[in-house]
Amino acid sequence: MYAMMLPVAVFLPAYYAESLGIGMTAAGTVFALGRVFDVVTDPLAGVMMDRLQHIVRRKWWLAIGAVPIALAVANLFFVAEDVSTGQLFFWLLCLYIGWTFMSVALFSWAAETSYDYHERSRVMAGIQAANSLGSVLVLLLPVGVEWFGAAGDVGELRVRTMGGLILLALPVTVFVALRYGPPSLTRHQQGSHTSFWQGVGIAVRSSALRRLLAADFAIGLSLGIGTSTAVFFIEIVLGHPGRAGTIQLASLLVGLALIPAWVAFAKRIEKHRALGIAAIVSGFGGLFALWVPAGNFALYFVGSVVLAMGIGGMQFLPRAIMADVLDHDRLESSQERAGLYYAFLTTTLKVGLGVGIALAFFLADLGGFDPSVARATGEGAQSVRYITGVSSVVLGLACLVAIWRFPLGREAQAALRRSLQS
């Protein structure tokens, strides 16, 4: 799953905007519009899974979602030069629908494998480790293309190689998950009867859920802006053409290595506090983009490492925290709505990513940035620098403000579990 989503966020927008000639604003708009549908499809998918949980187990939705994903990857990564914005939008929509089923199923399934406050951090950290490993694996291909590939269109070759790996790995990994995945601790004979609009009402009334969704939206927005401008920032602003994959790979390795440290840190100071600290760290990393001199690859590498240190914690901690929010809902409603709640969380991240891509491309276009012109003359490149740096700092602070006074800590969750067991 994550081997697929990283190139969709980092390489595909730039590839369609520049190599296929769709343009910055048009490409950013199409990638964002596909995410708009997630506002409806994610909660609907969550409600469907909750209602049918006594018929279709969570993990089987992984296989259901893999089908549209495979079709979409084949048509997005192996595309002719005369592709239209309509074709791009259709296949992105298929990709996002498949991703909805797979991601909501994965996280709601994972949330049901443990009732322990700290064990939930370990479970979600394990998924984050798989996230990073999948991303590292798929990034080895563009790095190989950048360093050892033949001269020509590096952008096209690295996109096609990543697409091929995804199509080969998807059926194998889905089979492994279905065959060897852990059992759910939750047993329900009847599914939840929560309607779509009732579920939206739940989000509005729950202070804990509102804070968590706000923090996750800020994270998604920051990731969307940062990842969509990474290729342009590294290759044009800093003047290192064909090295974006190398930087992304190094950042992922750092994030992967620090996952155990974030788990231990969250155990010491509580999960929501650790998430706030991670947001501060990522903001410091974004500051490098504002002043690192062009051509100074080593200094920007240091900034990327600092940014990756924060992102490593920001990606899995909200999923671990959501499992605690679910305990509160179980106590109040006596229903099992993991699908609905993780659909909300999936929506905020995905919409944040999509809006981030659109916003970054729109602001870059407004600032006079054209990739083809900028590669030759550098014109408009500074707008990418400011978009990258300022967004990381501002959105890191926004995440911190949203999550710091989160009401469900270690003691509150323990009290919830005692009430549920009584």
Summary of the structure (lengths in Angstrom):
residues: 422
radius of gyration: 20.7
end to end distance: 38.6
largest distance: 69.7
contacts: 1588
relative contact order: 0.16
helix: 81%
strand: 0%
